[in-house]
Amino acid sequence: MVFELSAMPRLPAAAGFGAARPERQLSHLVDTTMLFAPRSGGVKRYLLAKRAWLASRHPEMRHTMVVPGAASRDNGRGLVTIAAARLPFGDGYRWPASTEKWARRLVRLRPDLIEAGDPYGPGHAALEAGERLGAPVVGFCHSDPAALAKLHLGEWAEPPVRRRWARLYRRFDQVVAPSRHIAERLADAGVPNVAVRPLGVDTELFRPEAADREGLRRELGLGANERLLVFAGRPAKEKNIDVLLGAVDRLGPGWRLLLIAAGAGAKPQPNAIFLDYVRDPRQVARLLASCDAFVHANHQEPFGLVALEAMACGLPMVGVASGGIAEIVDRSFGELAARATPEAMAEAIEGLFQRDLEQLGRNARAKAEACFGWSAAFEGLFELYRELVETGRVSAPEPQTLRWAAQ
C-alpha cells in the first residue's frame, strides 16, 4: 500500500487562463479520483449515485468523472479515463504516474468546480488545474491515510503522513468530510474550512422487501433457527475481519457469519460463510435484507456506506463505539461494542438479539429514510458547491449540519 502524499511539481500557467470569472455559475462539475476500480467500494458508489441524481434533478448540468483506466479515452458520456498502471495486489486499482498529464486533462475540460476524491495524484492534479482555471476545488476526504499508515506500517509512519495529508488539504478551497470523526481528525491536523456532509443510500434499491430469507438459507445450507450475521466490504486489514470471525466463534453453535467479499484471505472456519465480490447491487440488497443483523468491527471507519445500505434493508446493527460507524448506529436500532475485540463484539451481538429484532429493523429503515437518502445528501452538497462557485467561500456550517449524527 502506498501512502506518498508529497507535493508534486507545479505546472506553468496556461495561456488564456487567469483569475476566476465574475459571477460564475455551476454548469460543469468534474469529479476526479484514483479510487475507482472494478471492485472498488464507497467512493465509486458515491460518484455513480451523484451522477444518477444529477441526471434526474439537474439534467442541464454537465458532470464528468476523470478516473484511471487501462487506456486514455473519453466515452462521450461523461467518463474520461487516463491510462495508469495497475497496482500490484491492488484489486484492480491503478496508480497515476503523471500528475502533469492528469492536470492538463482536467484543464481541457474547463469545469466550473472540481471535486477531488483522494489525496494522491488526482488530488494534486485537481489543485493545479483549479489554480490555472481560476475554478474552486473541493477536497472530499473519504479516508484517513495517516491512520492507515499506522495500521499497516507502524506508529512511526503516522506523523509524517499526517503532516503531508494536512498540508495538502489546507490547499483546497473547501474540504468536505463524511463524518465528524474525519472532520475532527482534519481539524486536529490543522485543516480549516471543513464541512460535514454525510453520504447517503438508495432507499428504493436497498429496502426490506428485497429479502429472500428462505431462499438464501437454502442456498447456504442453513437451518431455520440459525442466526445469520452479515458484513460486506473490501478484504482490508482495517475492516478487522479477524474480530468478526473471533466474535462468531465465541458465540458458538447456532450462529453464522456471512462475509461478502471481505473474507478473501481469511482462515476458513465452520461457522463462517465466504462469498466473492458481488457486482450487482440488487443482489447485494437481497443478501443484506435476508440476514438477521449487520456487524461492523472497524473502529476507525471514515463513514461506512455499507452500513447505510444494511440500515435501509431494515437490519439491526452492531458496530464499535468509535469512528464513523459510532455516529450512525444508536440504541434505537443497534448496539455498540466498547472495543474492537472478539469478546466485546460477541457481547454486543448477544445484547442485540435479546431485544425485539423486528422493531429494531423497522427503526433502522425509518432512520435510513429520514436521515440518509441520497437526495438529502446531494442537496446539501450542491448548496455548498453553488455558494463556493458564486461567492468564492462557504458560510460556517450551521449546528443542524451535524444533527443527523445524534438522531
Buried (B, 14 or more C-beta within 10 A) or exposed (E): EEBEBEEBEBBEEBEEBEEBEEEBEBEBBBBBBBBBBEBBBBBBBBBBBBBEBBEEEBEEBBBBBBBBBEEEEBEEEBBBBBBBEBBEEBBEBBBBBBBBBBBBBBBEBEBBBBBBBBBBBBBBBBBBBBBBBEBBBBBBBBBBBBBBBBBEEEEEBBEBBBBBBBBBBBBBBBBBBBBBBBBEBBBEBEBEBBBBBBBBBBBEBBBBEBBEBEEBBEEBEBEEEBBBBBBBBBBBBBBBBBBBBBBBBBBEEEBBBBBBBBBBEBEEEEBBBBBEBBEEBEEBBBBBBBBBBBBBBBBBBBBBBBBBBBBBBBBBBBBBBBBBBBBBBBEBBBBBBEBBBBBBBBBBBBBBBEBEBEEBBBBBBBBBBEBBBBBBBBEBBBEBBBBBBBEEEBEEBEEEBBEBBEE
